[in-house]
């Protein structure tokens, strides 16, 4: 698939450029990003270049990961990154990080909702999953604000820095956003009638 651009009220979700390496490298120096995500730690300039020059284009080309740079709608610096990855049987997983100085403004919730709408309408996604290491309160708050139902804990489900970690898992369904599902889901109908 060719990279897409999504526009929200305040944001543009678009492609990363090779020239974003300095920004991505600087953002990923944040100990919180290195602690709670699976970016390499320590995060070197070569890691940013590998992400921008290999991971991002390979994911779009192979339809395995769709990564977006999140910027202000009027243009400007990278505020965050959001991606769909790990496709399986109509389900995609969302992942994200936000630059420290841009947290707490609702940007990521807005970006996740735009990505969810695109996944449900264009990719025919039937379930969007969110996973975060247990204790990552910021990620969980974003997921819950976006409407994800936290479904439980998966034990030893995330290898991170050589250690297996427990993760929270949640899901967002098309019906949660008032969108039709690509496949029938009788439980959604019974919930709205009950």
C-alpha positions as CSV (number, residue, x, y, z in Angstrom):
1,X,0.0,0.0,0.0
2,X,1.1,3.5,-0.7
3,X,1.5,5.7,2.5
4,X,-1.6,7.7,3.4
5,X,-2.2,11.1,5.0
6,X,-5.0,11.5,7.5
7,X,-6.2,14.9,8.7
8,X,-7.9,15.7,12.0
9,X,-9.1,18.9,13.5
10,X,-5.6,19.7,14.8
11,X,-3.2,17.2,13.3
12,X,-1.8,15.7,10.1
13,X,-0.9,12.0,10.3
14,X,1.5,11.5,7.4
15,X,4.7,9.9,6.2
16,X,8.0,10.1,7.9
17,X,10.9,11.5,5.8
18,X,14.5,10.5,6.0
19,X,15.2,14.0,7.2
20,X,13.2,13.3,10.4
21,X,16.0,11.2,11.8
22,X,17.3,13.9,14.1
23,X,13.8,14.6,15.5
24,X,13.0,10.9,16.0
25,X,16.4,10.3,17.6
26,X,15.9,13.3,20.0
27,X,12.3,12.3,21.0
28,X,13.4,8.7,21.6
29,X,16.0,9.7,24.1
30,X,13.1,10.2,26.6
31,X,13.6,7.5,29.3
32,X,9.8,7.0,29.4
33,X,9.6,6.1,25.7
34,X,12.6,3.7,26.2
35,X,11.0,2.2,29.3
36,X,7.5,1.6,28.1
37,X,7.9,0.9,24.4
38,X,10.0,-1.6,22.5
39,X,12.3,1.0,20.9
40,X,16.0,0.0,21.3
41,X,17.6,1.2,24.5
42,X,19.9,3.0,24.4
43,X,18.4,4.6,21.2
44,X,21.1,5.7,18.7
45,X,21.0,7.8,15.6
46,X,21.4,4.6,13.6
47,X,18.2,3.3,15.2
48,X,16.2,6.3,14.0
49,X,17.7,5.9,10.5
50,X,16.8,2.2,10.5
51,X,13.2,3.0,11.6
52,X,12.8,5.7,8.9
53,X,14.6,4.0,6.0
54,X,13.7,0.4,6.6
55,X,10.9,-0.2,9.1
56,X,8.5,2.4,7.8
57,X,8.8,1.9,4.1
58,X,9.0,-1.9,4.4
59,X,5.9,-2.0,6.5
60,X,3.9,0.0,4.0
61,X,5.3,-2.0,1.0
62,X,4.6,-5.4,2.7
63,X,1.2,-4.3,4.3
64,X,2.5,-5.4,7.7
65,X,2.8,-2.0,9.5
66,X,1.5,1.4,8.7
67,X,3.5,4.1,10.5
68,X,2.5,7.8,10.7
69,X,4.3,10.9,11.8
70,X,1.9,13.1,13.8
71,X,2.5,16.8,13.2
72,X,0.4,19.9,13.8
73,X,-2.1,20.3,11.0
74,X,-0.6,23.6,9.8
75,X,2.9,21.9,9.7
76,X,5.7,21.8,12.1
77,X,7.7,19.3,14.1
78,X,7.0,15.6,14.8
79,X,4.8,15.5,17.9
80,X,4.3,11.8,18.0
81,X,4.2,8.5,16.1
82,X,1.3,6.2,15.7
83,X,1.1,2.9,13.8
84,X,-1.0,-0.1,12.9
85,X,0.9,-3.4,13.1
86,X,0.7,-7.1,13.6
87,X,-2.3,-7.8,11.3
88,X,-4.1,-11.0,11.9
89,X,-7.5,-12.2,10.8
90,X,-9.0,-8.8,10.4
91,X,-7.4,-7.4,13.6
92,X,-4.7,-4.8,13.8
93,X,-2.8,-3.5,16.8
94,X,-2.2,0.2,17.5
95,X,1.1,1.4,18.9
96,X,2.2,5.0,19.7
97,X,4.6,7.3,21.4
98,X,4.4,11.1,22.0
99,X,7.2,13.5,22.5
100,X,7.4,14.5,26.2
101,X,6.8,18.2,25.6
102,X,3.5,17.4,23.7
103,X,1.9,15.0,26.2
104,X,-1.3,15.8,28.0
105,X,-2.9,17.8,25.1
106,X,-5.0,15.1,23.7
107,X,-3.0,14.8,20.5
108,X,-2.5,11.0,20.8
109,X,-6.2,10.3,21.5
110,X,-7.1,12.4,18.4
111,X,-4.5,10.5,16.3
112,X,-5.6,7.1,17.5
113,X,-9.3,7.9,16.7
114,X,-8.3,9.0,13.2
115,X,-6.3,5.9,12.7
116,X,-9.1,3.7,14.0
117,X,-11.6,5.3,11.6
118,X,-9.3,4.7,8.7
119,X,-8.6,1.1,9.8
120,X,-12.3,0.3,10.2
121,X,-13.5,2.0,7.0
122,X,-10.6,1.5,4.6
123,X,-8.8,-1.6,5.8
124,X,-12.0,-3.4,6.8
125,X,-10.4,-4.0,10.2
126,X,-12.9,-5.9,12.5
127,X,-11.0,-5.3,15.8
128,X,-8.3,-2.8,16.8
129,X,-6.2,-3.9,19.8
130,X,-4.1,-1.9,22.1
131,X,-1.4,-3.4,24.3
132,X,0.8,-1.8,26.9
133,X,3.0,-3.1,29.6
134,X,1.2,-3.2,32.9
135,X,2.0,0.1,34.7
136,X,2.1,2.3,31.6
137,X,-0.6,4.6,32.9
138,X,-0.2,7.2,30.1
139,X,-0.8,4.7,27.3
140,X,-3.8,3.2,29.2
141,X,-5.3,6.7,29.7
142,X,-5.0,7.4,25.9
143,X,-6.6,4.1,25.0
144,X,-9.5,4.5,27.4
145,X,-10.1,8.1,26.2
146,X,-10.2,6.8,22.6
147,X,-12.9,4.3,23.7
148,X,-10.9,1.1,24.1
149,X,-12.4,-1.5,26.5
150,X,-9.6,-2.8,28.7
151,X,-10.1,-6.6,28.5
152,X,-7.5,-7.9,30.9
153,X,-3.8,-8.8,31.4
154,X,-1.8,-11.1,29.3
155,X,1.0,-12.7,31.3
156,X,4.6,-12.7,29.9
157,X,3.2,-11.4,26.6
158,X,5.8,-8.7,25.8
159,X,9.6,-9.2,25.5
160,X,11.1,-5.9,26.3
161,X,14.9,-5.3,26.9
162,X,15.4,-9.1,27.4
163,X,12.6,-9.5,30.0
164,X,9.1,-10.8,29.5
165,X,6.5,-8.3,30.7
166,X,2.8,-8.6,31.5
167,X,0.6,-6.4,29.3
168,X,-2.8,-4.9,29.5
169,X,-4.9,-5.6,26.4
170,X,-7.9,-3.7,25.2
171,X,-10.0,-3.5,22.0
172,X,-11.9,-1.0,20.0
173,X,-14.6,-2.3,17.6
174,X,-16.2,-0.5,14.7
175,X,-19.5,-0.5,16.6
176,X,-17.8,1.4,19.4
177,X,-17.4,4.3,17.0
178,X,-20.8,3.9,15.4
179,X,-19.3,2.3,12.3
180,X,-20.4,-0.8,10.5
181,X,-18.3,-3.9,10.8
182,X,-16.9,-5.8,7.8
183,X,-18.4,-9.0,9.3
184,X,-21.5,-9.5,11.3
185,X,-21.1,-9.3,15.1
186,X,-24.3,-10.3,16.8
187,X,-23.1,-9.3,20.3
188,X,-22.9,-5.7,19.1
189,X,-26.5,-5.7,18.2
190,X,-27.7,-7.3,21.4
191,X,-25.7,-4.7,23.4
192,X,-27.4,-1.8,21.7
193,X,-30.8,-3.3,22.2
194,X,-30.3,-4.3,25.8
